[in-house]
Amino acid sequence: MRFLWVSLVLATLLLTSCGDYNKIVKSTDYEFKYKKAVEYYDDGEYVRAGTLFRELVNIYRGTSRADKIYYYYAKCMIGQKDYLMAGHYFKSLVKEFPMSEYSEESQFMIGYCSYLMSPKARLDQQVTLEAIDALQLYINLYPYSDRVAEANRLIDELTDKLTYKSYLNAKLYYDFEIYKAAVVALNNSLEKFPDSKYREELKYMLLKSKYLLAYKSVVDKQEERYSNALDEYFSFIDEYPESKYRKEVDKFYEKASEVLNYKEQETNIN
């Protein structure tokens, strides 16, 4: 019985709340509507607040309060996890109100919204690149801001994702034993991200790809490609003399040297 009574009370309150909200939506008292929108926002009711602020964006356009409405509406979109729309309004605020008190935070939020939309590493990373550019722009514009450390942390995280994406792309050719393409992709990854945490593995795969490319080549191309593999071997052991791959790469060196020595002897005989 008590449960039924509580349920009836809650249902009554809900209906009353909905009725009050509908009256606010239909009201033409925009100051009152603005006040209630802020209250809903402060209470974390981002859907209701966002609905009201969306209308107020047009009502207050061109007024001294316009930037604040943009700001609140964008924050409501963040609360609803609509990061694309939030980013759009933060961009609009920065563009239309560059001197606004909300301009600095909005510049940061442009990058943060893109950060929140950044997909998993295996997917296209265009949004990730946009996030890095936006956050770097924020750092350039506000180098002494308290948010710079956070912006740098986010950039580092996003860069790690790009590094991993590059690693996966290069490794794909290696895994499918397409060694000529693997050599190009692995070199590109190493050049683009020289400090990659996957560097040792990438260089190992590059050496092995060059060796196997030579091994599988037609006779006329073997000498040059084995020479390239030896160059890569010396580069690898110079950087990683104690590598876990050392025994395997030493075998590449021995076999490549053996082939090249044989070819040199054959040339001298002829």
C-alpha positions as CSV (number, residue, x, y, z in Angstrom):
1,M,0.0,0.0,0.0
2,R,2.8,2.4,0.9
3,F,4.6,1.5,-2.4
4,L,1.4,2.4,-4.3
5,W,1.1,5.7,-2.5
6,V,4.7,6.6,-3.3
7,S,4.2,5.6,-6.9
8,L,1.1,7.9,-7.2
9,V,3.0,10.8,-5.6
10,L,5.9,10.4,-8.0
11,A,3.6,10.1,-11.0
12,T,1.7,13.3,-9.9
13,L,5.0,15.1,-9.5
14,L,6.2,13.9,-12.9
15,L,3.0,15.0,-14.6
16,T,3.1,18.4,-12.8
17,S,6.8,18.8,-13.8
18,C,6.0,18.0,-17.5
19,G,3.1,20.4,-17.4
20,D,5.2,23.2,-16.0
21,Y,7.9,22.5,-18.6
22,N,5.5,22.6,-21.4
23,K,4.2,26.0,-20.2
24,I,7.8,27.2,-20.2
25,V,8.4,26.0,-23.7
26,K,5.2,27.8,-25.0
27,S,5.9,31.0,-23.0
28,T,6.8,34.1,-24.9
29,D,8.3,35.6,-21.7
30,Y,11.9,35.1,-22.9
31,E,13.6,36.4,-19.8
32,F,11.6,33.9,-17.7
33,K,12.5,31.2,-20.3
34,Y,16.1,32.1,-20.1
35,K,16.0,32.0,-16.3
36,K,14.4,28.5,-16.3
37,A,16.9,27.3,-19.0
38,V,19.8,28.2,-16.7
39,E,18.1,26.4,-13.8
40,Y,17.6,23.3,-15.8
41,Y,21.2,23.4,-16.9
42,D,22.5,23.9,-13.3
43,D,20.3,20.8,-12.3
44,G,21.9,18.7,-15.0
45,E,18.7,18.5,-17.1
46,Y,20.5,19.1,-20.4
47,V,17.8,18.0,-22.7
48,R,15.2,20.4,-21.3
49,A,17.8,23.2,-21.0
50,G,19.1,22.6,-24.5
51,T,15.6,22.8,-26.0
52,L,15.0,26.2,-24.4
53,F,18.5,27.5,-25.3
54,R,18.1,26.4,-28.9
55,E,15.1,28.7,-29.2
56,L,16.9,31.5,-27.3
57,V,19.8,31.4,-29.7
58,N,17.6,33.0,-32.3
59,I,15.7,35.3,-29.9
60,Y,18.9,36.8,-28.4
61,R,20.9,36.9,-31.6
62,G,22.7,40.3,-32.0
63,T,22.2,41.1,-28.3
64,S,24.8,41.4,-25.5
65,R,23.6,38.1,-24.1
66,A,24.0,36.1,-27.4
67,D,27.5,34.7,-26.6
68,K,26.3,33.4,-23.2
69,I,23.3,31.7,-24.9
70,Y,25.7,30.1,-27.4
71,Y,27.9,29.0,-24.5
72,Y,25.1,27.4,-22.5
73,Y,23.6,25.7,-25.6
74,A,27.0,24.2,-26.5
75,K,27.5,23.0,-22.9
76,C,24.0,21.4,-23.0
77,M,25.1,19.5,-26.2
78,I,28.2,18.3,-24.3
79,G,25.8,17.1,-21.5
80,Q,23.8,15.2,-24.2
81,K,27.0,13.8,-25.7
82,D,26.2,15.5,-29.0
83,Y,29.9,16.6,-29.5
84,L,29.5,17.5,-33.1
85,M,26.8,20.1,-32.4
86,A,28.6,21.3,-29.3
87,G,31.8,21.8,-31.4
88,H,29.8,23.7,-34.0
89,Y,28.4,26.2,-31.4
90,F,31.8,26.6,-29.7
91,K,33.2,27.4,-33.1
92,S,30.4,29.9,-33.8
93,L,31.0,31.6,-30.5
94,V,34.7,32.1,-31.1
95,K,34.0,33.3,-34.6
96,E,31.2,35.7,-33.8
97,F,32.3,36.8,-30.3
98,P,36.2,36.8,-30.3
99,M,36.2,39.2,-27.3
100,S,33.7,37.2,-25.3
101,E,34.5,36.1,-21.7
102,Y,33.7,32.6,-23.0
103,S,36.0,32.7,-26.0
104,E,39.1,31.1,-24.4
105,E,37.2,28.2,-22.9
106,S,35.3,27.8,-26.2
107,Q,38.6,27.6,-28.1
108,F,39.7,24.8,-25.9
109,M,36.3,23.0,-26.1
110,I,36.5,23.0,-29.9
111,G,39.5,20.7,-29.6
112,Y,38.0,18.8,-26.7
113,C,34.9,18.0,-28.6
114,S,36.9,16.6,-31.5
115,Y,39.0,14.6,-28.9
116,L,35.8,13.1,-27.6
117,M,34.7,12.1,-31.2
118,S,38.1,10.6,-32.0
119,P,37.5,7.0,-33.1
120,K,39.4,3.8,-32.4
121,A,42.9,3.6,-33.9
122,R,41.8,1.1,-36.6
123,L,39.3,3.6,-38.1
124,D,39.9,6.8,-40.2
125,Q,41.7,9.4,-38.0
126,Q,40.7,12.7,-39.7
127,V,38.8,13.8,-36.6
128,T,41.9,13.0,-34.5
129,L,44.0,15.2,-36.7
130,E,41.4,18.0,-36.4
131,A,41.5,17.6,-32.6
132,I,45.3,17.9,-32.4
133,D,45.2,21.0,-34.7
134,A,42.5,22.7,-32.6
135,L,44.2,21.9,-29.3
136,Q,47.6,23.2,-30.6
137,L,45.9,26.4,-31.8
138,Y,44.5,26.8,-28.3
139,I,48.0,26.4,-26.8
140,N,49.4,28.9,-29.3
141,L,46.7,31.5,-28.5
142,Y,46.7,31.0,-24.8
143,P,50.2,29.8,-23.8
144,Y,49.8,30.9,-20.2
145,S,46.4,29.3,-19.6
146,D,45.8,26.8,-16.9
147,R,44.4,24.5,-19.5
148,V,47.6,24.2,-21.5
149,A,48.8,21.2,-19.5
150,E,45.5,19.4,-20.2
151,A,45.7,20.4,-23.9
152,N,49.2,18.9,-24.1
153,R,48.1,15.7,-22.4
154,L,45.2,15.3,-24.8
155,I,47.6,16.0,-27.8
156,D,49.9,13.3,-26.5
157,E,47.1,10.8,-26.2
158,L,45.8,11.6,-29.7
159,T,49.4,11.4,-31.1
160,D,49.8,7.9,-29.5
161,K,46.6,6.9,-31.3
162,L,48.0,8.1,-34.6
163,T,51.3,6.3,-33.9
164,Y,49.4,3.1,-33.2
165,K,47.3,3.6,-36.4
166,S,50.5,4.0,-38.4
167,Y,52.0,0.9,-36.8
168,L,48.9,-1.2,-37.6
169,N,48.9,0.0,-41.2
170,A,52.5,-0.9,-41.7
171,K,52.2,-4.2,-39.9
172,L,49.3,-5.2,-42.1
173,Y,51.5,-5.4,-45.2
174,Y,54.1,-7.3,-43.2
175,D,51.5,-9.8,-41.8
176,F,50.2,-10.4,-45.4
177,E,53.8,-10.9,-46.6
178,I,53.6,-8.1,-49.1
179,Y,57.2,-7.2,-48.4
180,K,57.7,-4.5,-51.0
181,A,54.8,-2.5,-49.7
182,A,55.7,-3.3,-46.1
183,V,59.2,-1.8,-46.6
184,V,57.6,1.5,-47.8
185,A,54.9,1.5,-45.0
186,L,57.4,0.7,-42.3
187,N,59.8,3.3,-43.4
188,N,57.0,5.9,-43.5
189,S,55.9,5.0,-40.0
190,L,59.4,5.3,-38.6
191,E,59.9,8.7,-40.4
192,K,56.6,10.1,-39.3
193,F,56.9,8.9,-35.7
194,P,60.6,8.5,-34.9
195,D,60.0,8.3,-31.2
196,S,57.3,5.6,-31.5
197,K,57.1,3.1,-28.7
198,Y,56.8,0.5,-31.4
199,R,60.1,1.6,-32.9
200,E,62.1,-1.5,-32.1
201,E,59.5,-3.8,-33.5
202,L,59.0,-1.6,-36.6
203,K,62.7,-1.7,-37.3
204,Y,62.8,-5.5,-36.8
205,M,59.9,-5.9,-39.3
206,L,61.6,-3.6,-41.7
207,L,64.8,-5.6,-41.6
208,K,63.0,-8.9,-42.0
209,S,60.9,-7.5,-44.8
210,K,64.0,-6.3,-46.7
211,Y,65.7,-9.7,-46.1
212,L,62.6,-11.7,-47.3
213,L,62.1,-9.3,-50.2
214,A,65.6,-10.1,-51.3
215,Y,65.2,-13.8,-50.7
216,K,62.0,-14.0,-52.8
217,S,63.4,-11.7,-55.6
218,V,64.5,-12.7,-59.1
219,V,68.2,-13.2,-59.4
220,D,68.9,-9.9,-61.0
221,K,67.5,-7.9,-58.1
222,Q,68.9,-10.1,-55.2
223,E,72.3,-8.5,-54.9
224,E,71.0,-4.9,-54.4
225,R,68.2,-6.0,-52.1
226,Y,70.5,-8.2,-49.9
227,S,72.8,-5.2,-49.6
228,N,69.9,-3.1,-48.5
229,A,69.0,-5.8,-45.9
230,L,72.6,-5.7,-44.6
231,D,72.5,-1.9,-44.3
232,E,69.3,-2.2,-42.3
233,Y,70.9,-4.9,-40.1
234,F,73.7,-2.6,-39.1
235,S,71.3,0.2,-38.4
236,F,69.2,-2.1,-36.2
237,I,72.0,-3.6,-34.1
238,D,73.6,-0.1,-33.7
239,E,70.3,1.1,-32.1
240,Y,69.3,-2.1,-30.4
241,P,72.4,-4.2,-29.7
242,E,70.7,-6.2,-26.9
243,S,67.4,-6.7,-28.8
244,K,65.3,-9.7,-28.1
245,Y,65.4,-10.2,-31.9
246,R,69.2,-10.2,-32.0
247,K,69.6,-14.0,-32.7
248,E,67.2,-13.9,-35.5
249,V,68.6,-10.8,-37.2
250,D,72.1,-12.2,-36.9
251,K,70.9,-15.1,-39.0
252,F,69.6,-12.7,-41.6
253,Y,73.1,-11.1,-41.6
254,E,74.8,-14.5,-42.1
255,K,72.6,-15.6,-44.9
256,A,72.7,-12.3,-46.7
257,S,76.5,-12.1,-46.4
258,E,76.8,-15.6,-47.7
259,V,74.7,-14.9,-50.8
260,L,76.6,-11.6,-51.5
261,N,80.0,-13.3,-51.0
262,Y,79.0,-16.1,-53.4
263,K,77.9,-13.5,-56.0
264,E,81.1,-11.6,-55.6
265,Q,83.2,-14.8,-56.1
266,E,81.1,-15.6,-59.1
267,T,81.7,-12.2,-60.6
268,N,85.4,-12.5,-60.1
269,I,85.5,-15.9,-61.8
270,N,83.6,-14.5,-64.8
